[in-house]
């Protein structure tokens, strides 16, 4: 596992303060890996991780946001810190995760009490067959992945808030996560531009994983309010 | 073997937990995807144990827990959640949950917890 870190030039964070963000990255990456392995009962490799602290203008121009469409799981952060949490996946990452989770999704589909077993054979989507890559426009795939990735977001947001407590000693929790398919990035651009709890700086965490030769990246955008980011820095300053 | 009602708004979480507890020899007598359905199934099926998600749309897990305990003060409820904040755990235990389990579920761990709750 290779860990990279980067901070914005215009934000004054001391070396000591950045050490805490580094600890946050290491701890949250380790827990994320453990969670993915437990949740999906699969062997997963973590290849690269990074944390960047970026101003809104830089987030808006991220290469990730040029992917069409973008799959977003969103939550609000409350408690001793306020802000927003977003799990972002490009179309390619979303499909690769779905491909890696095909056995899990198949089991979920086949074992659902809602499934009509009498006609299940006819209904089983073609992408569940060996060697076929899921189609993000397939409604069954999208529904199964919407449910699965929202639950993944719920658990990962729990990890991030738990690690914020562990590293910065701030009690926070997240709201019910919501899934959205952001076809033209209007949603994410609106979120970044909206007045809301004002976030001038964002923590962008990237984790690259490999499951069964499928590579995918999970991006988590933590947007603390200006006051909350200052509280974080003060705690470790 | 316990007769269990699973309450979670995520189909993935419901089915994942269902497979784990069935592999452990327990019987799932109901699956609910929201609080209203959970209360209705609790009253009609009389489960020996409820596995209840904390964070749900509509009625929250805490509201469901309080209603279940009001209906049956001896009800055995395990609160489950992806939330990382320990204050949530304290709140659930104070409201009558037997224990609190963090998601995701590790098979061996969750089966031991169910056995422990059922024995006590």
Boltz contact constraints between the chains, C-beta under 6 A:
constraints:
  - contact:
      token1: [A, 35]
      token2: [B, 104]
      max_distance: 6.0
  - contact:
      token1: [A, 38]
      token2: [B, 104]
      max_distance: 6.0
  - contact:
      token1: [A, 38]
      token2: [B, 106]
      max_distance: 6.0
  - contact:
      token1: [A, 39]
      token2: [B, 104]
      max_distance: 6.0
  - contact:
      token1: [A, 108]
      token2: [B, 12]
      max_distance: 6.0
  - contact:
      token1: [A, 108]
      token2: [B, 15]
      max_distance: 6.0
  - contact:
      token1: [A, 111]
      token2: [B, 15]
      max_distance: 6.0
  - contact:
      token1: [A, 147]
      token2: [B, 10]
      max_distance: 6.0
  - contact:
      token1: [A, 147]
      token2: [B, 11]
      max_distance: 6.0
  - contact:
      token1: [A, 147]
      token2: [B, 12]
      max_distance: 6.0
  - contact:
      token1: [A, 148]
      token2: [B, 12]
      max_distance: 6.0
  - contact:
      token1: [A, 151]
      token2: [B, 10]
      max_distance: 6.0
  - contact:
      token1: [A, 151]
      token2: [B, 12]
      max_distance: 6.0
  - contact:
      token1: [A, 151]
      token2: [B, 13]
      max_distance: 6.0
  - contact:
      token1: [A, 154]
      token2: [B, 82]
      max_distance: 6.0
  - contact:
      token1: [A, 155]
      token2: [B, 82]
      max_distance: 6.0
  - contact:
      token1: [A, 155]
      token2: [B, 103]
      max_distance: 6.0
  - contact:
      token1: [A, 155]
      token2: [B, 104]
      max_distance: 6.0
  - contact:
      token1: [A, 158]
      token2: [B, 82]
      max_distance: 6.0
  - contact:
      token1: [A, 158]
      token2: [B, 83]
      max_distance: 6.0
  - contact:
      token1: [A, 158]
      token2: [B, 84]
      max_distance: 6.0
  - contact:
      token1: [A, 161]
      token2: [B, 84]
      max_distance: 6.0
  - contact:
      token1: [A, 162]
      token2: [B, 84]
      max_distance: 6.0
  - contact:
      token1: [A, 171]
      token2: [B, 85]
      max_distance: 6.0
  - contact:
      token1: [A, 173]
      token2: [B, 83]
      max_distance: 6.0
  - contact:
      token1: [A, 173]
      token2: [B, 85]
      max_distance: 6.0
  - contact:
      token1: [A, 176]
      token2: [B, 55]
      max_distance: 6.0
  - contact:
      token1: [A, 176]
      token2: [B, 57]
      max_distance: 6.0
